[in-house]
Amino acid sequence: MRILYDMCKKAWSFHVFFLAGLFSVFTLSAQEIWTENFDYNIGDLLTEHGWIANVSGEPAMVVSGLSFDGYVATGIGGAVQLEGDGEAVYTPFPKVSKGSVYAAFLVQINGAGGANGQYFLHLWELPTWMGGTSTKFDYDARVYCSNDGKNIGLSFSDNQKALYTTSDFIDKYRTYLMVLKYEVVPGNNNDKVSLYVFDSMTSEVEPENPTLGPIVSTSGDKDDIFPAGIGLRQGHQDINIIVDGIRVATSWEAAVLGKTSDIGKSTLECPRIWLSENKI
């Protein structure tokens, strides 16, 4: 049985997706694009709720949620645990082709391990098989933890060019609010990525200076992307990271504070796909 459904709506109860249609263009209520609070049963697999695995291994599983005073997505549902050398999972959201994309999320780093260059969250471009233009998964805007778990890193796309915080920036078992920002700049090799990290709730306006960045794409990196999804990666046997409360929006206020407005609506492309119970 196949059912046509708009990806703009949050209906992730099917196991496997495959493309059978083109894009529809929607005018959405201002800046909020997509949210994931992992509001599922403890022990559920992300792949049971619409996330797609593209690297096999130990599955990404729902655990108890994280708390962060003042954050709009705190205390809702569970969280996802990234543990061991396991699955890499991803899910699409409506593509943004201009302006900025903010991905706010809670994170707790309980273990790291491995060499620097182990990213655990990233944005990506929509591939051709889902109606996009990319012939590969462009894992741009990557967030890392250092091999000792004490520092956070960021790169545009190249693992060898990741920029890290210093001086034991992260406390083990403490929950942080992070905001990943991707700026779509017209032209090639000039998009920007930035990362903000907070140990307590931030003000209502975007800080002037990010914790890391902005990092600008260069000709040595892959092409610029139009952000169209988010991915989570379990990349080393010693990794133990919990992620919760992901909010993707086109404004700081919408992503971090949950404030949206119908003023200045943006047009986003939302793929319409066939959802199927059949494996591909």
Phi, psi and chi 1 to 4 in degrees:
 res  aa     phi    psi   chi1   chi2   chi3   chi4
   1 MET       -  135.6  179.1  178.4   68.0      -
   2 ARG  -124.5  144.2  -63.5 -174.3  -60.5  170.7
   3 ILE  -133.3  129.7  -57.3  171.9      -      -
   4 LEU   -81.3  131.1 -174.0   62.4      -      -
   5 TYR  -145.7  147.4 -158.2   86.3      -      -
   6 ASP   -88.0  130.2  -64.8  -32.0      -      -
   7 MET   -68.7  -14.5  -85.4 -168.3 -174.7      -
   8 CYS   -65.1  -27.3  -71.3      -      -      -
   9 LYS   -86.9  149.4  -60.2  176.7 -178.6  177.9
  10 LYS   -90.5   89.3 -172.6   64.5  163.0   47.0
  11 ALA  -136.0   91.6      -      -      -      -
  12 TRP  -115.0   44.6  -56.8  109.3      -      -
  13 SER   -97.5    1.0   57.6      -      -      -
  14 PHE   -99.0  156.5  -64.5   84.9      -      -
  15 HIS   -83.9  -39.8  -62.7  -62.7      -      -
  16 VAL  -138.8  142.0  179.2      -      -      -
  17 PHE  -113.3  146.6  -61.2   82.7      -      -
  18 PHE  -149.0  151.7   70.6   93.0      -      -
  19 LEU   -80.7  136.4  179.5   67.9      -      -
  20 ALA  -146.5   16.4      -      -      -      -
  21 GLY  -153.2 -179.6      -      -      -      -
  22 LEU  -105.6 -175.7  -61.0  175.7      -      -
  23 PHE   -76.9  146.9  -77.0   97.9      -      -
  24 SER  -112.5  146.5  -64.8      -      -      -
  25 VAL  -104.0  126.9  176.9      -      -      -
  26 PHE  -120.8  146.3  -68.0   82.1      -      -
  27 THR  -100.4  110.0  -59.5      -      -      -
  28 LEU   -93.9  160.3  -62.4 -175.0      -      -
  29 SER   -66.0   92.5  177.0      -      -      -
  30 ALA    54.2 -114.2      -      -      -      -
  31 GLN  -107.2  -18.9  -56.5   94.6  -14.5      -
  32 GLU   -78.1  126.4 -175.5  176.8  -46.3      -
  33 ILE  -105.2  -48.5  -61.3  173.5      -      -
  34 TRP  -161.7  144.1  179.1   83.7      -      -
  35 THR  -135.1  153.0   61.9      -      -      -
  36 GLU  -143.7  108.6  174.9   61.2  -83.2      -
  37 ASN  -103.1    3.4  -68.0  -50.6      -      -
  38 PHE    53.2   45.3  -55.0  101.1      -      -
  39 ASP   -83.8   65.0 -163.5    5.2      -      -
  40 TYR  -128.9  175.5  -43.8  121.7      -      -
  41 ASN   -69.4  141.2  -66.8  -34.3      -      -
  42 ILE   -59.0  132.6  -57.6  -60.9      -      -
  43 GLY    96.1  -11.7      -      -      -      -
  44 ASP   -65.0  153.1  -80.1    6.4      -      -
  45 LEU   -91.9  143.9  -51.6 -176.8      -      -
  46 LEU   -60.4  -33.1  -77.0 -162.8      -      -
  47 THR   -67.9  -10.7   51.9      -      -      -
  48 GLU   -83.8   -4.9  -63.3  174.6  -34.5      -
  49 HIS  -132.4   39.2  -62.6  -76.3      -      -
  50 GLY    92.7  -14.7      -      -      -      -
  51 TRP   -74.1  145.3  -71.2   74.6      -      -
  52 ILE  -114.9  130.7  -54.8  167.4      -      -
  53 ALA   -90.3  128.0      -      -      -      -
  54 ASN  -116.7    0.1   67.3  -36.8      -      -
  55 VAL  -133.9  125.9  174.5      -      -      -
  56 SER   -77.6  163.7   61.5      -      -      -
  57 GLY   145.3 -163.3      -      -      -      -
  58 GLU   -58.5  128.4 -162.3   68.5   23.3      -
  59 PRO   -70.3  150.3   25.1  -33.6      -      -
  60 ALA   -76.8  127.9      -      -      -      -
  61 MET  -125.0  149.3 -172.8  175.6  -62.1      -
  62 VAL   -79.9  131.9  177.1      -      -      -
  63 VAL  -128.6 -177.6  -64.5      -      -      -
  64 SER   -61.1  145.3  -62.3      -      -      -
  65 GLY   -75.8  166.9      -      -      -      -
  66 LEU   -98.3  159.7  -59.4  176.2      -      -
  67 SER  -124.2  142.2  -64.1      -      -      -
  68 PHE  -152.3  107.1 -166.3   88.6      -      -
  69 ASP   -55.3  126.5  -71.0  -16.2      -      -
  70 GLY    95.2  -16.3      -      -      -      -
  71 TYR   -80.8  135.7 -178.3   49.1      -      -
  72 VAL   -64.9  -25.1   65.5      -      -      -
  73 ALA  -104.1   23.2      -      -      -      -
  74 THR   -86.7  147.9 -168.2      -      -      -
  75 GLY    70.7   21.9      -      -      -      -
  76 ILE  -114.2  116.1  -54.5  173.6      -      -
  77 GLY    65.1 -152.3      -      -      -      -
  78 GLY  -101.8 -147.3      -      -      -      -
  79 ALA  -150.2  178.5      -      -      -      -
  80 VAL  -116.9  137.8   60.8      -      -      -
  81 GLN  -102.5  125.1 -174.5  169.9   30.4      -
  82 LEU  -100.7  109.9  -52.1  177.2      -      -
  83 GLU  -141.0  125.1 -174.6  176.1   26.4      -
  84 GLY    79.3 -176.2      -      -      -      -
  85 ASP   -88.9   79.1 -170.1    8.4      -      -
  86 GLY  -122.6 -148.4      -      -      -      -
  87 GLU   -61.5  149.1  -75.9  179.9  -18.9      -
  88 ALA  -107.9  127.9      -      -      -      -
  89 VAL  -124.7  154.7  -66.7      -      -      -
  90 TYR  -148.0  163.2   62.8   93.4      -      -
  91 THR  -151.4  143.3 -172.3      -      -      -
  92 PRO   -83.0  158.0   29.0  -32.8      -      -
  93 PHE  -138.0  167.0   55.8   68.5      -      -
  94 PRO   -55.4  130.1  -28.3   36.3      -      -
  95 LYS   -65.4  139.2 -177.8  175.1   73.3  172.5
  96 VAL  -112.7  122.4  179.4      -      -      -
  97 SER  -110.6    2.2   56.3      -      -      -
  98 LYS  -156.9  160.0   62.5 -179.5  179.6  179.6
  99 GLY    79.3 -152.7      -      -      -      -
 100 SER  -117.2  149.5  -63.9      -      -      -
 101 VAL  -118.7  130.9  178.1      -      -      -
 102 TYR  -114.7  128.5  -63.0   83.8      -      -
 103 ALA  -118.4  102.9      -      -      -      -
 104 ALA   -93.4  142.6      -      -      -      -
 105 PHE  -160.4  156.9   57.5   96.4      -      -
 106 LEU   -95.7  145.7  -60.4 -179.7      -      -
 107 VAL  -146.8  142.2   61.7      -      -      -
 108 GLN  -130.3  122.2 -175.8 -178.7   97.6      -
 109 ILE  -102.7  108.4  -62.8  176.1      -      -
 110 ASN  -102.1  -14.7  -57.4  -34.7      -      -
 111 GLY  -169.0  150.3      -      -      -      -
 112 ALA  -129.8  -96.9      -      -      -      -
 113 GLY    86.4  167.9      -      -      -      -
 114 GLY    77.4 -178.7      -      -      -      -
 115 ALA   -83.4  156.0      -      -      -      -
 116 ASN   -55.3  146.2  -73.7   -3.7      -      -
 117 GLY   111.9    7.4      -      -      -      -
 118 GLN   -93.7   91.1  -62.2  -67.2  -34.9      -
 119 TYR   -80.4  150.0   60.9   92.2      -      -
 120 PHE  -122.1  -10.5   63.1   90.6      -      -
 121 LEU  -148.6  142.2 -176.9  145.1      -      -
 122 HIS  -156.6  160.5   62.1   85.0      -      -
 123 LEU   -95.6  161.3  -60.9 -179.9      -      -
 124 TRP  -150.0  161.8   55.3  -85.5      -      -
 125 GLU   -87.8  151.8  171.8   73.1  -83.0      -
 126 LEU   -75.6  123.2 -160.7   67.7      -      -
 127 PRO   -78.2  167.2   28.5  -34.0      -      -
 128 THR   -61.7  -35.2   53.1      -      -      -
 129 TRP   -69.9  -11.5   71.2  -90.6      -      -
 130 MET  -110.5   15.4  -63.0 -175.5   72.0      -
 131 GLY    97.3    2.2      -      -      -      -
 132 GLY   -91.4 -162.4      -      -      -      -
 133 THR  -113.9  -11.4   57.9      -      -      -
 134 SER   -78.8  135.5  174.6      -      -      -
 135 THR   -91.6   -0.2   56.6      -      -      -
 136 LYS  -147.6  170.1   57.9 -173.6  179.5  -60.3
 137 PHE   -82.7  113.8  -73.1  102.0      -      -
 138 ASP   -91.1  100.6  -68.5  -37.1      -      -
 139 TYR   -86.7   68.3  -68.2  164.1      -      -
 140 ASP   -89.8  160.9  -67.3  -11.1      -      -
 141 ALA    59.4   73.8      -      -      -      -
 142 ARG  -103.6  138.9  -52.0 -174.8 -168.8 -163.5
 143 VAL  -111.6  133.1 -178.3      -      -      -
 144 TYR  -121.2  164.1  -54.8   73.0      -      -
 145 CYS  -122.7  149.6   66.5      -      -      -
 146 SER   -72.5  167.5   59.9      -      -      -
 147 ASN   -66.1  -20.5   58.1   -2.9      -      -
 148 ASP   -97.7    1.3   58.5    6.2      -      -
 149 GLY    74.4   10.0      -      -      -      -
 150 LYS  -100.5   -8.9  -64.8 -179.5  178.7 -179.7
 151 ASN  -136.4  155.0  -68.2  -74.7      -      -
 152 ILE  -109.8  142.4  -71.1  -64.6      -      -
 153 GLY  -124.1  165.1      -      -      -      -
 154 LEU  -148.7  140.3  174.2   70.4      -      -
 155 SER  -142.4  161.8   79.9      -      -      -
 156 PHE   -72.5  -49.6 -173.2   88.8      -      -
 157 SER  -159.8  -20.1   67.3      -      -      -
 158 ASP   -99.7  122.4 -170.4  -26.9      -      -
 159 ASN   -58.3  -31.3  -71.1   -5.2      -      -
 160 GLN   -75.9   -8.9  -56.2  -55.3  -45.6      -
 161 LYS  -112.9   18.8  -62.1  177.6 -178.7  177.6
 162 ALA   -68.8  139.7      -      -      -      -
 163 LEU  -105.7  130.5  178.0   66.4      -      -
 164 TYR  -115.3  151.5  -76.2   83.5      -      -
 165 THR   -69.9  171.6   56.6      -      -      -
 166 THR  -131.1  175.4   58.4      -      -      -
 167 SER    59.7   50.3  -57.5      -      -      -
 168 ASP    47.9   65.3  -66.6   -9.1      -      -
 169 PHE   -71.6  -31.7 -165.6   82.1      -      -
 170 ILE  -109.1  136.2  -63.2  -64.2      -      -
 171 ASP   -97.4  132.2  -69.1  -26.0      -      -
 172 LYS   -60.7  138.2 -162.5  173.0 -176.3  179.5
 173 TYR    71.8    4.7  -57.3  120.4      -      -
 174 ARG   -95.2  142.3 -175.6  170.0 -174.3  175.3
 175 THR   -90.9  132.7  -61.4      -      -      -
 176 TYR  -121.5  151.2  -67.2   84.4      -      -
 177 LEU   -99.2  125.2  169.9   63.7      -      -
 178 MET  -120.8  146.0  -61.2 -170.7 -174.9      -
 179 VAL  -130.2  114.2 -175.0      -      -      -
 180 LEU   -94.8  127.0  176.0   62.8      -      -
 181 LYS  -118.4  130.7  178.7 -177.7 -179.3 -178.7
 182 TYR  -120.5  121.3 -170.1  102.4      -      -
 183 GLU  -102.8  117.9  -62.1  176.5   69.2      -
 184 VAL   -85.2  110.3  179.4      -      -      -
 185 VAL  -108.2  128.1 -179.5      -      -      -
 186 PRO   -54.3  139.3  -26.1   35.5      -      -
 187 GLY   103.0  174.8      -      -      -      -
 188 ASN   -96.5  146.4  -65.5  -34.7      -      -
 189 ASN    56.0   44.2  -61.5  -46.4      -      -
 190 ASN  -143.4    6.0   53.8    6.4      -      -
 191 ASP   -65.3  160.1  -73.6    3.0      -      -
 192 LYS  -128.7  147.3  -58.2  175.7 -177.7  179.1
 193 VAL  -128.3  142.9  -63.3      -      -      -
 194 SER  -139.4  159.3  -57.3      -      -      -
 195 LEU  -136.7  132.0 -177.2   68.1      -      -
 196 TYR  -112.7  135.6  -56.9   80.0      -      -
 197 VAL  -128.4  130.1 -177.8      -      -      -
 198 PHE  -131.3  139.6  -54.6   98.0      -      -
 199 ASP  -101.7   -3.1   56.6    9.2      -      -
 200 SER  -148.6  164.1   60.5      -      -      -
 201 MET   -60.6  135.2 -168.8   58.4 -167.8      -
 202 THR   -82.4  173.0  179.8      -      -      -
 203 SER   -71.8  176.0   64.3      -      -      -
 204 GLU   -79.8   -5.3  -66.4 -167.0    0.6      -
 205 VAL  -116.0  152.5  -63.3      -      -      -
 206 GLU   -65.4  127.3  179.7  178.3  -15.2      -
 207 PRO   -60.0  149.6  -23.6   34.5      -      -
 208 GLU   -66.0  -36.8 -178.4  177.3   -6.9      -
 209 ASN  -118.7  124.6  -62.2  -47.8      -      -
 210 PRO   -73.5  166.3   27.6  -33.9      -      -
 211 THR   -66.4  -41.2  -54.2      -      -      -
 212 LEU  -134.3  137.7  -68.6  171.0      -      -
 213 GLY    96.0 -168.1      -      -      -      -
 214 PRO   -71.2  141.3   24.9  -32.5      -      -
 215 ILE  -101.2  132.0  -61.1  173.5      -      -
 216 VAL  -103.6  138.8 -179.1      -      -      -
 217 SER   -61.4  143.5  169.7      -      -      -
 218 THR  -125.5  170.5   67.1      -      -      -
 219 SER   -62.7  -18.9   58.2      -      -      -
 220 GLY   -80.8  -13.1      -      -      -      -
 221 ASP   -92.3  174.6  -70.2  -39.8      -      -
 222 LYS   -68.6  168.9  -68.6  179.9  -68.3 -173.4
 223 ASP   -61.2  157.5  -64.8  -23.2      -      -
 224 ASP   -57.2  157.9  -62.6  -13.6      -      -
 225 ILE  -126.1  163.0   67.7  169.8      -      -
 226 PHE  -105.4  106.4  -65.8  145.8      -      -
 227 PRO   -54.3  130.2  -26.6   36.9      -      -
 228 ALA  -142.2   11.0      -      -      -      -
 229 GLY  -179.5  172.0      -      -      -      -
 230 ILE  -132.4  145.8 -161.2  162.0      -      -
 231 GLY  -129.4  152.3      -      -      -      -
 232 LEU  -124.7  140.5  -59.4  170.0      -      -
 233 ARG  -133.1  131.6 -177.9  174.3 -176.1  -96.6
 234 GLN  -104.8  106.5  -57.8  176.9  108.4      -
 235 GLY  -116.6    0.9      -      -      -      -
 236 HIS  -155.4  149.3 -170.9  -87.3      -      -
 237 GLN   -62.7  -23.3   61.7 -178.3    1.6      -
 238 ASP   -97.8    2.0  -65.1  -36.4      -      -
 239 ILE   -72.0  140.3 -167.3  173.1      -      -
 240 ASN  -151.2   91.7 -174.9  -12.1      -      -
 241 ILE  -127.5  135.6  -63.0  175.0      -      -
 242 ILE  -111.4  130.7  -62.3  175.5      -      -
 243 VAL  -121.8  138.9  176.7      -      -      -
 244 ASP  -148.6  162.9 -167.7    8.3      -      -
 245 GLY    54.2   55.4      -      -      -      -
 246 ILE   -82.2  127.5  -54.4  174.5      -      -
 247 ARG  -130.6  119.7  -66.8  179.4   54.7   83.3
 248 VAL  -109.8  130.4  179.0      -      -      -
 249 ALA  -154.2  170.1      -      -      -      -
 250 THR  -101.2   11.9   56.2      -      -      -
 251 SER  -144.5  153.5   78.1      -      -      -
 252 TRP   -60.7  -44.2  178.2  -85.6      -      -
 253 GLU   -61.8  -38.9  -68.3   77.0   13.4      -
 254 ALA   -73.0  -41.9      -      -      -      -
 255 ALA   -70.7  -46.1      -      -      -      -
 256 VAL   -91.7  -37.1  178.3      -      -      -
 257 LEU  -108.4  -10.9  -54.9  172.5      -      -
 258 GLY    75.0   20.6      -      -      -      -
 259 LYS   -96.7  118.0  -65.0 -177.6  177.3  180.0
 260 THR  -122.0  162.7   57.9      -      -      -
 261 SER  -149.7  150.9  169.9      -      -      -
 262 ASP   -83.1   -4.6  -71.7  -24.7      -      -
 263 ILE   -77.3  131.2  -61.0  174.8      -      -
 264 GLY    67.9   46.7      -      -      -      -
 265 LYS   -58.8  147.6  -70.8 -176.9  178.0 -179.7
 266 SER  -113.7  146.1   58.6      -      -      -
 267 THR   -92.4  120.9  -60.5      -      -      -
 268 LEU  -117.3  145.9  -53.2  173.8      -      -
 269 GLU   -92.2  123.5  -64.6 -179.9   13.8      -
 270 CYS  -116.3  118.0  -53.5      -      -      -
 271 PRO   -68.5  139.5   24.4  -31.3      -      -
 272 ARG  -104.0  125.1  -57.3 -173.8   71.5 -166.7
 273 ILE  -128.7  161.6   62.3  171.0      -      -
 274 TRP   -87.7  128.2  -73.4  102.2      -      -
 275 LEU   -97.0  134.9  -54.5 -174.5      -      -
 276 SER  -135.9  149.7  173.9      -      -      -
 277 GLU   -87.0   -5.3  -66.1  179.0   -6.1      -
 278 ASN   -85.6  143.5  -60.8  -39.3      -      -
 279 LYS   -78.5  154.1  -66.1 -176.7  178.1  179.8
 280 ILE  -121.3      -   55.7  174.1      -      -
